[in-house]
Amino acid sequence: MIKAELVKELRERTGSGIMDCKKALQESGGDMEKAIVYLRERGLAVAAKKAGRVTGEGLVESYIHAGGKIGVLIEVNCETDFVAKTDDYHTLCKELAMQVAAANPTYVGRSDVPQETIDAEKSVLEIQARNDGKPEKVIEKIVNGRIEKFYKDICLLEQLYIRDSEKTVQDLVSEYIAKLGENIVVNRFCRFKLGEER
């Protein structure tokens, strides 16, 4: 029998529904950390199922940081106007705007990174690896590993979430997809920093 206090704590920690929290605790034998993992995995599965659905509604969120020195506009799309008006959706959009302000990504996801940018970065990384005296046979592996890190630095969805470094921004979006029951897509963003060259 799962105690109500445990369900309440899990709900507070994850924002998931009561029945989902109860099921997660049952599946994990009452282990809080395993239940959190279960909910995150389930959220990713739900998000994957909804990925192809059309997102014609949404919100353009703004965020101003550091006494007016940094500003962000971000467009986040969902399936219905109903979800776009919910507090949870507004919270997600605000969190995403804050992430852009704090972590300064360049692209939404890796598919947005131009091939010439990737090629140029690979070229630099290969030269660095050779200059470090790395054997030729491992250079490609080293470059591929560093390119993955490059994506995590410049792509919003692959960055570690500023409020919880145990998950990525994509994990955060997936949790909200599971919670709100609709596909959610970060479409674009623009970050302004006072005095920065265009």
N, C-alpha and C positions, 0 to 999 in steps of 0.2 A: 504493500500500500504506500503510495507516494503522498507525503505530507503536503498540505496546502502551502505551508511556509516556503518549502523548497520550490514549488511551482511559482510562487510569487517572486522569489529571489531570481529565478531563471528568467522570468518575464521582465523584471526590472533590468537585468543585465543584458538581455538580447533584444527586447522590444517585440518579441514574438507573441503570438496569440496564446491564450490559456491552454487550449486543447493541444496545440503543437508542443508547448512546454511540458505538459503532462506526458504526452507520448514520448518525447525525447528522454525524459527522466525514467520512464518505464523501460525504454529500449537500452538505456545505459545503466540500469540497476541502481538508479538514484545517485550516480556519480555526476556532480555538477559540471566538471570540466569536459567529460565525455558527452554530456548532453549538449553543451555549447557547440562542440565539434559536430555532433549529429545535426543540429539545427543549421549550422553553416553549410554543411554538405547538402542538406535538403534544399536550402536556399539556392545553391548553385544549380542543382538539378531542376528546380522550378524555373529558374532564370533561363536555363538552356532551352527548356520547352517553349518559352514565350519569346525567344530571340527573334523569330521571323515575323512577328506580328507588327502591323503598321502603327507607327507612333506619330499621329498628326496633330496632337494637342501638346500642351506643356506650358512652359514658363521661361521667361528671360529673367534671371535673378541678378541683382547687383550686390556688391559688397565693397565697402570702403574701409581701408585698414590704415593703421599707423598715422592717425591724425590727418587723414586726407592725402597721404603720400602715395598710397597704392590703391587702385580701384580695379574691380573685375566685373565684367558682364559675362554671363554664361547662359547658353540655351540648352535646356534639358527637356526632352520630349517624352510623352507618355501616350497612351491610347485614347483616353477620354478626358473631357473637360472636368468631369466629376472628380477624378483622381487628382488632376492638376490643382484643384481648389482645396485639397485636404492639408491639414497641418503637417502630417508626416511628409508629404511631397515637398512642401515649402522648406521643411527642415533639411531634407536631403539636398535640395538645390542650394541652400545657404551653406551647408557643409562643403559641397563641391566648389562653390565660389571661394570659400575660405582656403580650401586646399590649393586652388590655383594661386591665390594671393601669397600663401606661405611657401609653396614648393616650386613655383614658377615653371610649370611644364611648358613645352613648346607645341605639342600635338595632343590630340585626344587619345589616340591609340596607335599601335605600330603600323597599321595599314595606312595611316595618314602620313607617315614619314616618307619623303621622296627617296627614290632609289639612289639618286646621286648623293644624297646626304649619307646614306648607309655606306655606299661605296667609298666615299671620302673618309669616313670614320674608320672603316676597315683598313684602308691604306695606311692611315696614321698609326693604327694599332699594330699592324704588321711591322712597320718600321721600328716602333718602340720595342716590340718583342725581339727583333733582330739585334737592335742596339743593346738590349739587356743580355745578349748572348744566348738566347733560347735556341735549342736544337730545331732544325727545319721541320722535323716530323711532328713537333708539338705546337708549332706556331698557329696552325689553323684552329686547333682546339682552344688555344689561349684567346685568339681573336674572337671566336664564336662566344666564349664565356664573357668576354668584355663587351661584346655587342649586346648581349642580354642585359648587362648592367646599364649600358647606354640607354636601352629602351626604358628601363626602370627609372632612369633619371629624367628623360624628356617626354615620356608619355603619361598623361594624367591617369589613365585607368590602370597602369602598371606600377604607379608610385605606391609606396607604403602610406597608408592613411595617417595623417598627422596626429589624430587623436588615439590611434590604436595601431602600433607598428606590427601587431600580429596579423594584420590583414591589409590587403591592397584596396585601392579605391574601387576596383572592379568588384571585389568582395562586398564592399559597402553597398554599391548599386544593386548587386544581386540579392542582398538581404532585403532591400526595399522592394524589389520586384516580387519576391516571395511574400512579403508583408502586404503589399498593396494589390497584388494579383494582376498586374499589368506589366507589359514590356516597358522598359525605361531606357532611353538612349541619350547619352551626352552628345549633342550635335556639334557645338562649337563654343569657343570662349575667346575673350580678349582681355589681356591684363595690361594695365597702364601703371607706370611708375613715374612720379613727378621728376621732370628734368631728364628723363631717359631719351636717348636718340631713337628715332623711328627706324 
